[in-house]
Amino acid sequence: GDVARVRAQGLLMVDLLRQTRCCNSPVVVVASAPSPSAINPSVLAPGLLDQQVELPLLDRRARTCILRSLLHTMPVPPASALDVSTLAPHLQGFTSHDLHILAVRAAAAAASRVVLSDASAIYAEREAYAAVDGGEDGAGGRNVGGNELQVTECKGLQITEMDLREAR
């Protein structure tokens, strides 16, 4: 359906550019495919394109550098003890886009883990305080000895190796 239409339109445009020679500047066409075998042979027909450039998959070092960089751009910071290089061998075949998705999913997993952990702790804390002082103070916090307790931040919110493994 859509792929065939896009391919046909692209071939038509390249052919029209070649026939009209309307401009004196060279025209560069950039296209990508997951593998050379996925390219329709009509695109590679003689005289249509002058060059074909193949980019290899990322090696271990490149995956490590890219993932490390992506993790530092996430709203959830990576754990200081996180060693991305130990995970890189398990990400063979990942593209930079795949690594970006992995980083986003790991950040979401970290946030979920911490929020669920904090929610469980808050629930346990409320149950303990209810047993001691008979209930809530009605202000949305807990009143123990005149001090209201409020949860203002998620402590320990950071991406761990477990989050990255879950996100794969």
N, C-alpha and C positions, 0 to 999 in steps of 0.2 A: 503494500500500500504506500505509505508515506515515504519509506526509504527509496522505493523505486521511483517515485515522483521527484524526490530531491536529486537523486542520481541523474535522472533524465534531464532535469532542468539544468543541473551543473554542466553536464556534457554539452547541452545545447548552447549555453552561454560561452563556454570555452571555444566551441566551434565557431560561433558568431564572431567572437573577438579575433580569432585566427583569420577568418575570411575577410573581415572589414578592414583590419589594420588601421583603425581609426586614430590611433594615437602612436606617437613615436617612442613612448616609454614602454619598457617591458612590463608585462602583466605577470604578477605572481599569484598563483592559486595555491592555497594551503588547505589540505584536507587530511583527515586522519582516519585510521581504521585500527581495530584491535589487533589485527595480524595481516601480513601480506596476502594470505589466502582469502581474506574477506573482501579484497578489492575486486570489483567486477573487471574482467579482462578488457571490456570495451574502454574503460578509463585508461588503461595502459597501452592502448592501440598506438602503433608507430605514428609519429608526427603530431600527436595531440598534446603531449606534455614533454618538455625537454629533459626534465630531471625528476628523479624520485629519490627522496631521502628517507632512510629508515633510521628510527631512533630506537636503540636497544632498551630493554626493560631496566629499571633501576637496580643497581647492585646494592649489596648490603650496606656499604658506607653511605651511599646516596639516600637509601631509605632511612637510615639512622639520622642523618643530618636533617632531612626534610621533616620527619616525624618530631624530632626534638624542637625544631623551629616552630612547627604548627602547634605543638602543645603549649609553647610560651605565648601564643596569640589567643589562646582560649580564655574565656572569662573565669574559668576554674584553673588555678595554677597546678603544675605537676608537683608531685611530692619530691622533696629534695633528694630522697634516697632512690628515686626512680632511675633505673639504668635502661634506657631505650635500646642500647646496643644488644642486650640479651633477648629482646623481642624481635629485632630486625630479621634474624634468620627465619623466623616463622611467618614472615610477611613476603616471601618470595612471590613475585608476579604482581605485587601491588603497585599501582601507579600513584602519582602524587595526589590525584583526585581521591583514590581509594584511601590514602593515608589521611587526607583531610576529613573524610567521612568517619574514619576510625577515631580521630582526635575529637570530633564533635560528639560521637557516641560515647566515648570514654568520659568526656566532661559531663554528659547527661547522666551516665551511670554513677559517677562520683557524687553528683548533686542528689540523685535519688537515694543513694546509700546513706548519705549524711542526713538528709531530711527524714528518711525513715528511722534512722538511728536516733535522731533528736526527738522525733515524735514519740518513739517508744520510751525514751528517757523522760520526756515531759509527762507522759501518761503515768509512768511508774512514780515519778516525783509527786504528781497530783494525788495519786492513791495514798502515798505515804503521808503527805501533809493532811489529807482528809482524815486519816486515822488519828493524827495527832491533834489537829485543832478543829475538827468538825466540819471543814468545808472551805469553799472559796470565799473571797472577800467581796465578790461582785464587781470588781473593777477590771477584770480580765487577767489579773495576775494572781499570785499566791501571796497571802499575807501571813508571815511567820514572825512573831515577836515584833510586829509593827513594820517590818521590812517587806515591801512588795517585790516579788521576783518576776522578771519578764525575760523571755528569750529574745535577744536582739540580733544575734548572728549565729550562723552555723559554724561552729568550731570544727577544725579538722577537715574543712572542705578542700580537698586536693586530689588530683588524678593519681591513682596508684597503678601498679602493674596489673593487679586484679581487674581494675576497670578497663584497661586496654585489652586484656585477654577476654573479658566478657563482651566487649564491643566488637571483637572479630566475628 
